[in-house]
Amino acid sequence: MIDWRGWRTIAGGVCLAALIIGVSLIGASLVGTRAFAQDEPSLTVDNDVSAFAISADNTIAYSVPHLKRFDKIVIERDEIWIASSKRKFKQIIDPDKFMPTPPPQTYIVQSISWSPDSQRLALAMMTKQYPWSPKVKGKKKGELDDDDIDNTYDDNNTPTAESSSGNAIALLDPDGREIKVANSKTRFIMGGVTGTWLSDGKTFVYLNGGGEIVRVTPDDGKSTPLFDGKTFAGVAFDTPRDRAYAIGEGLTPLSGLALVQLGLQKETIAELTRIRDYQGSLTVSGSGNAVGYFSDGDTIEIRNLANPSKAIHLHTGPGRFEFDRDDRRILLKRGVPAESNDLVWVRLDDSDFSPILHDLIYHDFHIAPDGNSVGVVDVGKGFLKVYPLE
């Protein structure tokens, strides 16, 4: 006969052991892969998002490509939208009003930045103006350009635009109204590659194509190249504290490559440490207490500003990264920065890798300034989703 009581005892022991092992494996899996308090996004933007930025109050500004056919030219002018944390959406830039045609002009938003007080925006754009001549009267019906249905072009006018292109920065308030630079001869800050507002909400700093930092106050139009026109190989703005970190050659009396701290209001420069090599992606943490950069194509070098001479080396391979709220980890999108890939946490103390969001592939990401959430852009349709961080 079978002793069922003994069998139940053995079976119970096996089941308990299996349960313990299962719980342990689940716990290990969660520790290794889970990065969010929940798998459902707290906010979804169902548009094809090309660039976005999260403000200090968790408002999101984002661009959506808008194509328009003008004559025989296809031009792109991006829409700009605002999404609040309460899931309210508002379009603040209509391309047909912001950049009306004719003449045919393209502007493509490369990056967006918020002021520390969440009250101003900056759009870093690539612009192009195409050569164009107005249509003349007397054409057969159907031969007029679609944008001249009412035949309003000036028949005796000469071509209105010459071929041109370049970097430009537009300054806006959250309602999309342009903030003009007084006495400027151009509508935008021409030649600006990237820039941001300082903590006073009145001063703007930007990096030009030559690697110089320029400070401008739109109210009075005063523009000043900073640091005696020194050029930098990399710059990371820490605008809540009115400073930046930079890497370059000969930035201090001692020659060689150095990491320096820059005071953007008082124009001060202080060397933090010498470095051997710099291969790009200088990034400052939200706390302002750590910076990181690629020292070669596969290695990120982290410098804690309490002891900047001591470097932490993370062998990650190429990618783009941002710091978490405690400066204990970086979130890395692996691979070529312009291409889509998965996201992983990399711990600074032991270089441990932890995949997030079930190893899915994303085109872009940004951690919110408070470190409590992250926005990711899906591959394909380009939907923007925001998830809370644990």
N, C-alpha and C positions, 0 to 999 in steps of 0.2 A: 504493500500500500504506500501511497505517497503521503508524506507528512506535510499537509498544506500549511500548517502553522509555521513549520521551519522554512518552507518555500516562500511564504509571505515575508518572513524575516529577512531571508537572503535577497528576495526581490526588492524589498523596501530599502535595504542597504545599497543595492545597486542603483536604484532610482535616485536615492538621496545623493549618492556620489556623482551620478550623471547630472543632477540638478546643480550641484555645487560647481562642477566643471563648466556646465553651460552658463551659469551666472558669471563665473570668472571670465569665460571667453567673451561674453556680451560686454562685461565691464571693461575688459581690455580693448575690445573693439570701439566702445564709446570713447575711452580715453584717447585711443589712437586716431579716431576719425571725426568725432563730433566736435563742432566748433560753435554751434548755435543753440540757443535755448529752445528753438522749435524749427521744424523743417518747412513750415509755411512762411512765405515772405510777409513782412508787415506792410509792405507797399509794392505795388507792381505798376510799372509804366508800360502800357502796351503800344509803344511806338518804336520806330527804328532809331534808337539812341546812338549818336555818334560820339558824343562827349558829355561829361557831366561833372558836377562838383557839389559837395555837401557843405552847407554852412554850419557855423557854430550853433545855430538854433535848429539844426537838422532840416532846414529847407533845401530842396534840391533844384538846381538849375541844370537844364539839359538841352542839347541841340538835336534837331531832327532834320536830316537832309531833305531839301525840296528842289526838285528839278523843274526847269521851265525851258520850253523851246521858244527861241526868239530868232526869227528869220531862219537861217540854216544852222544856227548855233544852239547847242544845249548847254545851259548855264545852271550852276548850283548856287543857291542862296539858302542858308540854313534857318529854319524856324528856331526860336528860343522859347522854352517853356519853364514854368515854375511849378513844383509839386511840394505841397506842405506835408508835414507829418500827419495831418488830419485827412490826408488823401483828397485834397482839393487841388485842381489843376487849372493853370491859367497860361495862355499863350501871351507872351509879352513882346515878341518880335514877329511881325508878319513880313516875310521877305519882299513882297510886292510893294509894301509901304516903306520898309527900311532901305531897300535898294531898288527903286523903281527903274523900269526900262521904258524908252531907251535912255542912254546907250546900254548895250549888254555888258553886265559886270557880274563877276562871280565872287562870292566870299564863302569860305569854308572854315568853320570854327575848329581850331586845333586843340584848344584847351579853354577852360573856364575857371575863374577864381573868384572867391568871395572876400569881402572885407571882414576883419575880425568881428565887427558889430553886426554882420549879416544885412547891412543896408546898402551895399554897393557891389557891383559886379564888374569884371573885366573879361572881355572876350579876345583871346589871341587868335587871329585869323590869317589865312592865306587869301590874298585878293588878286584878281586879274580883271583887267579891262580890255575888251576886244576892239580891234579896229572896226569901224562901222560907218556906213554912209546912209542917209535917209532915203527912203523910196521917193520916186518922182511921180507926179501926176501923169495921167495919160495911159497907164497900164490897162490891159484888158481886165475885165471883171474876173476876180479869183486870183490875180497875180499879186495883189497887195499883201504885205506881211500881215499875219494874224493880229499883230499888235497895232495895226494902222487901219482898222476896219472903217473908222470914220474919216480917213484920209487927212490927218492933221499934221503930218510931217511938213517941215519947211522945204519946199522944192528947191530953193536957191541956196540952201545951207551947204557948207562944206562938211567933210567928215568930222564928227563930234568927238572922237576919241582916238588916241594912238595906243598901240599895243603896250601894255605895262602890267607888271605883277610884283608882288612882294608881301612881306609881313606887315601886319597892322594890328593895333589894339583899340577896341572900342570900349568906352566907359559908360556904364548904365546904372540906373537905379532899379529896384526890384519890379517896377512897373514898366520897364523897358524904355524909359525916357533917357535920351543921351545926355551925358555929362560932358560938356564941351571944355576944352582947354582954352582959356582966354587968350585972345590975340594970335591964336594959331592960324596958319594959312591952309591947314589941311583939316579935314573932318575927323580923322582918326590920328592916333599916335603912329606915324609911319616908321617902319623899321623896327618896331618893338616885337621881340620874339615871345617873351613871356613876362608877366608882371603881376603885381598885387598891391592892394591898398594897405597902408599902415594903420596903426591902432587909433589915430586921431580922426580917421574917416575923411581927411582932407588931402592927405599926401599919397601920391602914387609912385611906386618905384618899378622899374622894368629893366630887363636885360635886352640890349640891342644885338644886332647881328654880328658886331665886332667883339662881343664878350664883355662890354662895358656895362656898368650899372648907372642908370640915369634916374634922378629924382625930379618929379614935377608936381606942382600944386595947381590943379585946374582953375581954381578961383582967380588967381592972379596971373597964371600963365608962366610962372617962373620955372625954368628948367635948368637943372644942374648936373653935369656929369660928376659922379662921385669918385673918390679915391684917386685923384690926379689922373683919371683916365686909364687906370690899370685894367688889364683884361684878365678874365678868369676862365679856367678850363671847365669849372663846374660851380654852380650857385644853387643853394637851397634857402628859400626865404622862410624866416620864422617871424612872421609879421605881428602876432599878438604881443611879441616882446620887442618889436621894432628893430630886428636884427636879421642877419643872414649868415650863413656859413659858406665858405668858398674854398676852392682849391686852385692853386696856380703856381707858376714859377716866379721867384723873385718878388713876392708880395711883402716881404719884410727885409730889414737890413741884411740878414743872412741869406745867401743865395740858396737855390734849390727848391724842390717841391714842398709845399706846406699847406696844412689845413688851418684856416684863420676864421676868427669871428669878427663880423662887421657890424658896427653900429650905424644904422641907416639914417637916424636923425642927426646925431652929432658927428657923423663921419669918422668914427674910430675904427682902428684895425688892430687886432691882437692875435699873435700867432699862438695856436694851440699845440701843434706838434708837427714835426717833419714826417713826411711819408715817402715811401719808395716809389710807388707807382699809382696811377689813377687811370681807370678805364671807363669812367662814366657813372651815371645814375646817383649822384650825390643826393641824399635824402635825409631830412631831419625829422625826428619823432614829434608827435603832437605835444609832448611835455616840454620839448626844447632841450632835453637833457642828453640826447644821444643822436649821433649821425652815423650814416653808413654809406658805403660806396663800393663799387667793384674795383679791386686792386689788380685783377686780371680778368680774363673772360669767364672764369669759373668760380672765383672766390670773392665773397663779400667781406669787407673789413668794417667792423663796428667799433666806434669810439665813444665810450661813455665820457661825457664832458667833465665829470668829477675827477677823472684820471685819463685824460686824452692820450697820453703817451703809451698806454697799454691797449693793444689791439686785440679784438676777438675775431678769429678767422672762421668763416663758414664756407665750406666747399659745397656749393649749391648748383653749379652750372649757371648758364645765363638766365636772365629773367628781369622782372620788375618787382620791387618790394616796397612795403610800407610797415611801420612799427605798430604794435598793439598799444593799448592804453598804459601798460605798465613798463614798457621798454624791455620786456622779457622775451618777446618773440617778434619775428617779422612774418608778414604774410607775403608769400612769394608766388607770382605767376611765372611758371617755368617756361623756358624757351625764348625765342626771339620776342622782344617786347611788343612789336606791332602785330604779332600773330596770336591766335587763340590757344589756350592751354589750361591745365588744371591749376588749382590753388592749393598751397600747402603752408601750414605753420612750420616755422623753423625756430626751435628754442635756442637762445643764445648761450645757455650754460652747458649744453651737451650736444648741440647740433642735431637734435632729434627732429625727424620729419613727421608731420601729422596731416594727412589729407583732410580736406573739408568738403562739404556739400556732395558727398558720395562720389568723389573723383570726377565730377562733371566738368566739361570744358567751358571756359568763359573767354570772352574777347577782352574785357577790361574790368577793373575793380577800383574802389576807393573806400578806405576806412573813414568813418565820420570823425570830425575833430575831437569829440568826446570819447571816442573809442568804443562806443556802445553798439555800433551797428556797422555793417559793410554793404555797399552797393555793388552789384555785379551786372554785367551786360551779357545776355545770352548770345550764343552763336546763332547765326541764321537770321531770325526776325529782329534781333537786337533789342529785345525787351529788357528793361531795367528793373531789377528786383532788389529789394532791401531786406536784409535779414538781421535780427538781433544777434549780437555776439555774446557768448558766455563769459 
